[in-house]
Amino acid sequence: MDPLVKSFRDLGEESPRSPAVLGRERRWTRAELWRGADAVSGELAGRGVGAGTIFALVAPPGVGFLVAWLALRSLGACVLLVDHALTESELEDVLEHMGAGFCWRSGDDWSPGREIPLRRTPGRGDRLPRAAVIKLSSGSGGRPVGIAVGGEQLAVDGRKLAASMGLRPDDRFLGVVPFSHSYGFSLLPTSLFALGAPLVLPAPDEDPLDAARELGATVLPSVPAWYRARLRGGRDTACPPSLRLFLSAGAPLPPSVARGWRERTGRPIHVLYGSSECGGITYDRLGDAAERGVVGTPVDGVRLVLEPTGLDGRRRIVVHSAAVALGYVPEDDARAGRIRNGSFRTDDLGELQGNELRLLGRCNGWINVNGKKVDPSEVEGVIGALRGVEEVAVLGKPLADGREVVRAVVAARDGAVGFRDVTTWCRGRLAPYKIPRSVVVVDELPRTARGKLDRRALLGL
């Protein structure tokens, strides 16, 4: 039996004061989730879903996702976690690329007892009997990369994160991160299944902090873009007294946002650095790591090795952990050898300061300017210190003759900075070949639904 399914079974009945899922209009108990899951698994089995079936689950955070996941894993199916915000054409491409045989796509209003939104797909109907889930990560050419993760790896990651973060069964997690994202799944459904910690689900148009205040949430996992928007928009940031832990992952948390949140609310943001291929890597146990430009210390059970790369003495981060994934789907020659025997070779560069990790950019993001290598993170650090710059992304801009120049996309309000401000600031602080030849000023940087920088959108600006 799947380890998380077994953990949830072993929890037994909960007290009426501690339901499994809380919403403004409805509360669900574990017994109700199980009744729904048992009914769904019976119907799915009758329609040919079984061990190893690749089954795409496309649902927003909610009871429908939880019931479907429990039912599918009870049957031994491999759950393909798909962002519910995808368009129909994007979804069809994912289903074909991953070889999914079935798809469940539901909306916010699905509940046990209603018709199962199931359809067969025109895909190959491949099987992955060893995998519990396939996580999707961004790939080259806009096509996602699948990462197959076993049930034991999911359970190990959940246990190690809970231990490192001090998570408790009596915590209530605010469900504002999609369950289909690696970060969201590891902290939300996993905490419910492994700890019995209830999930608080805001209504689609409800302010998350209002839901936290009303329903007593204690843990808020979110992404840097959410915290930044909260500070920029002048919205209420008064923290409900029940919230004891604010978390950020999915993208680097800028020091200015971390400091701004603490100054505005009196509460720190704890950063989690991880990857779909291996789960949690480091965690900020003190709550001030982002303000100091680091990402915390290794998660319990994780060992880090820094591997030489030949890039100005920079070193690649290699993660050793029992939570490392099984491999890529479909198999990808470009990524061959990155996942092997419980280790994952990331694309990230870093250094250890004591036992804290500092990220120093990526191996595959360096810009080639007339044969000279430019580290985007170095240029970003310089431009980010210019007054009026709220955020910056630096990347290579291809030219028609095949050469590449440095482009800076700067987020600044009300025309606070322009091309001349940026280039003048960089002179004397950067070598001439590192100074941007292209500067684009925007209100805010484009981001994907996962809160990460949208590199394709940046190139199109």
N, C-alpha and C positions, 0 to 999 in steps of 0.2 A: 504493500500500500504506500502511496505517496506520503513522505514524512510530514508535510504540512497538513494533509487531510487527516492523517492519524492523530497529530497533535490536537487538531480541532475536535475530532471525535472524543479524544480522551479528556477534554475539558469538562464534559458533562453539562448539566444544566446550570445556568447562571441565576443570580438573584434577580428579582424583578427590578431592583434599583440599578442594575448594570446590564442593559440590553447590548446586543452585538452591534447594532447600527441605530444611530439617532438622527432623525430629521425633524424639521419644525412641525410637520404634520403627522409623522408616523415613526414608531419605534419597532425594530425587529429583534426578536430573541434568536439565540443560536438554534433553538428547536425549530423555529419557523424557517430559518435558512436551510436547515437539514431536510425538512419536509419538502421544500421547494427543490433542493438539489436531488433528492431521491426520486422525485417525480420526473424531473428533467432527464436524469441519467437513464431511467427506464425507457423513455421515449427515444432518446438519442441512440441507445443500444439497438432498439428495434429498427432504426433507420440506417444501421450499418456503421455507427461510430464505435471504435474499439481501441485496443492497445496500439499505440504508435500512430494513430490517425492524426494527421496535421490538420488542426481545426482552428480557423481564424476567429478570434473573439474581438469584436469591435463594439465597445460599449463605453459610455461615460462612467465616471466613478459612481457606483450605486449598487443596489441590491441585485440587479440583473447580472452585473459582472461577477459578483461574489458567488451567486447561485450557479451560474454557468461554469465558473472555474472549478468549484467543488464537484459538480456533476462530471465534468470532463476528466478531471484528474482521478475521480473514483473509477472511471472506465479505463484509465491508463492512456488517454489521448494526450497528444503533444499540443499544447495551447500556443498558437501564434498570437502574440500580443500586438494589436494594431491600434494606432491612434484613431479615436472615433471622429477626429476632425478631418480626416482624409476625404477628398472628393470621391465619387463613384469610380471615375476613371483611374485615379491613383490607387484605389483599393483593388481594382481588377488587376492592375499591373503587379501589385504585391502578391496577390493570391497566385497568379501564374508563376511569378519568379520563385516563390517559396514552395510551390507544389502542394498547396492546401487543397484538401478534398471537400471541406465544408466551411461554411461561414455563418456566424451568428452576428447580426448587426441590429442592435436595439437602441432605443432612445432613452430619455431621462425618465419616462413614465412606465417602463416595464416593471412588472411585479410578479411574484410567483402565482401560478394559477392562470396566467394569461397565455395566449398562444405563443409557442416558441418561434422566434424569428429566424428560422433555419433555412438555409438553401445549399444545395449542392453547387459546387463550382466547376467550371470547365477545366480546372487545373489537372495536374498529373495524378493527384491523390497519393503522393508519396507517404511513407511511414518512417517515423523516428522513434522506435520503441524505448531507447535509453533516455530521451529528452523529456523533461516536464514542460518546458516552455521554449519558444523561440522569441528572443528579444530582437527588436529591430534597431539598428543604428545607422547613421548617415553614411553613405558610401560615395564613391566617385561617380560622376555623371548623373547625380541625382537619384540613383537607384539605391534602395536601402540594402544593408548587409544584415543577414540573419545570424544570430548567436545562439546556439543550442546549449541549454543549461539543464542539468539533471535535478531531480527532486532533492537529493541530498545536498547539492551545492546551494540551492535556494534556502534550505533549512539552516545550513551552516552559516550562510551570510546573515540571515535573520537573527540567529542566536548571538553571533559575534557583534552585530550592531547593537542589539539590545543590551549586551553586557558593557560595551564601550560607552554607550550613551546613558546608561542607568535607566533604561525604559522599564516600566512596571505594568503589571496587569490592570492596575486601577487608573492608568493613564487613559485619556480620551484624545484620539488623534483627529485633527481637523483635515478632512479630505479635500484639499484644494489642488493637489498634484494628480494628474491622470494616472490611474492604476496601470495603464499599458506601458508607462515609462519605467525603466529599470529602477530609478530612484523611488518613484511612487510606489511600485509594487513591493520593494524591499522594506518600506517603512509603513505602508498602510494595510493592504490585505495580509501581508506576512505577520504584522504585529497582532492583527485580529486572530489569524489562524494559529499562531504559535503561542501567544501570551493570553489571548482572550481579551485584549485591550479593545474597547469599543471604538468605532469610527463615528465621527460627527460629520454629516454631509450637508453642507449649505445648499439651499435651493439655487437653481441656475442663475437667478438674478439677485441673490442675497449677498450682502457684504459679509465676507468671511469672518471679520472681527465681531460683527453682530451675532453671527451664528455661534461663534466661540463663547461670547458673553452669555447668550441665552441657554446654551446646552452644556456649558461647563467644560469646554475643551482645555486640555493641559499641554498638548504638543502641537506646534504649527510647523510642518515641513513645507517650504516653498522654494522659489528660485530667485536669484538676484534681481531679475526684471520686476518681480512683484514688489519687493522691498523698495526698489528705486522708484517705481511708479507711485507707491504710497507716499514717499517723501516728496516727490516732485509735484504731485497733484494737489497738495494741500489738504488731502483727505484726513479724516480723523485717524490718528495712530494711537489713541489711548488704549492701552493693553488691558483686556479683561483680567481681573485678579487671578482667575483660574489658570491662565497660560503661564507655565513655568519654563518652557523650552521653545526657543525659536531656532529653526534649522534652515540652512541654505545649501543647495547642491545643484548640479546640472551645468554650471558654468562658474567661472571665477567670480567671487564677491569682491567688488572694488573696495579698497580701504575707506574711501570717502562715504560709501553707502553704509558700511559697517559702523563707522564713527557717527554718521548722521542718525542712524537708527538708535544707537545707544544714547546720544544726546537728546533726541526727541522723546524717547520712551523710557529711558533709564534701564533698558534691558539689552543684553548682548545678543548677537546672532552667532550661533555655533555653525561652523562650516564642515561639510562632509565632502571629501574628494573620493570619487570612485569611478568605476567603469562598468559598462554592461558585460564585459568579458570576465570580470572577477568580483563584482560587488564592491563593497566598501573597502577603501585603501587606507585613508587616514581620516581622523576625526579631531576636531578642535574641542578638547575637553574643558578648556579654561574659558572660552568664549571671547578671546581677544585676538585670535590668530589672524583673521582677515585684516584687522587694523594694523598688524605688524607685517603683513605681506606673506604669511605662511599659511599652510593648510592643516596644521595639527600634527599629531603623532599617529603611528600605525594603529589601525583597528586591531583589537585582540585577535591573535592567531595569524596576523599578516606579517610577512618578512619582506623587506625591501632590499634590492640590490641595485646599485648604480653602475651601469655598464658604459664603458668609453664609446664615443661615437666619432671622434675626429673632428667635431664641429667646435672649434675654438676651446677645446678642453671640456665641452659640455658632456653630460652623462645622461643616458637613457634610463628611465625608471622601469625596473623589472619587478613584478609582484609575484610572490610565492604565497599561496593560500589554498586551503581545502575548498574554497568557494569558486575557484577558477572554472570557467565553462568547459564544455566538452569539445567545442569546435565551431566552425563557421558553416552556415547553410546559405546557398550551396557552397561546396568547398571552393576556396579562392586561392589560386597560386600566388597572388600578390601578398597574401597574408600567411602563407605557409610558414610554419615554425613559430608563429607568434604565441600560440597556445600549445603548451606541451608539458605533460606530466605535472600538472598542478602549478605551472608558472605561466605568466602572461607578460610579454614584452610590449609595453605601451609605446605610443608615439610621443610621449611627454618627456621633456628634459627637466632635471631637477637637481637639487643639492640638499644635503642634510645640515641643519644647524642645531647641534646637539642631537636630539632625536626627533626634531620637527622638520617637516619637509617644506621646501620652497620650490615652486614651479618656475621654470625658466624657459617656457616656450615649447615648441614642438619640433621633432626631427624633420617632419615633412613640410614645414611651413616656411622655410628660409627662402629668401628672394635672391635671385642671381642677377646682379647688376654688373654687366660687362666682365663676368668671370669672378666677381667678388661677392662673397656671401653676406647677406644682411639678415640679422635676427629681428623679426618683427616685434618681439617683446621688448627689445632694447629701445627701439624707436617709439613704441607705445609708451614706455616709461618716461621718456623725455617729454613727449607731447602732452602726456597726461598731467604733467606738473605745470603746464601753462595755465594761467588764470583764465577762467571762463570756459575751459574744456571740462565737460562732465564725463565724457567717455570717448575712447578712441580705438579704432581697429586699423591695423596696418597690414597691407597685403601687396603682392606683386601684381602690377598691371601690364599685361602683354601688349606690345606694340606691333604694328603691321609688319615691320621688318624682322620680327622674331625676338627682338630684345625685350627686356623687362625693366620697368622702373618701379620705384616705391610709391605707393598710393596710401594716403591717410584719409580715413573717413572719420570725421570729428563730430561728436554730438555736442552742440552748444546752443543756448537759447538766445533768441533776439539778436542774431548777428554779432554775438560777443567776440568771435574770432573769425578771421578769414585767411586766405592763402598766404598773404604777406606776413601776418602775425605768426603763423606756424613756421614758415621757413626762416624768418628772422630769429625766432626763438631757438631753432635747431642749430643755427650757425654757431660754431664754437663749442657746442655740446655734442655734436655728432660729426663724424668724418663726412666730407662733401658727398660721397657716393651713397650715404645712408639718408640724406635729407630728401624728403618727399618731393617728387616732381609733379605730383597730382594730389590736390587736397579737395575733398568734398565735405561741405558742412551740412549737417542734417539736424532735425530736432531731436531724434533719437535713433540709435542703431537698430537695423532690422533684426528680428529674432524669429526663430522657429517656435512651434508650439511647445517644444521642450525647454524653451528659455535660452537656447544656445544661439550664438551669432549665426545669422543666415549668410553664409559665404557666397552663395550664388547671387543673392540679392545685392550684396556689397559690390560684386564684380559688375553688376548691371547698372550701378549708380553713375 
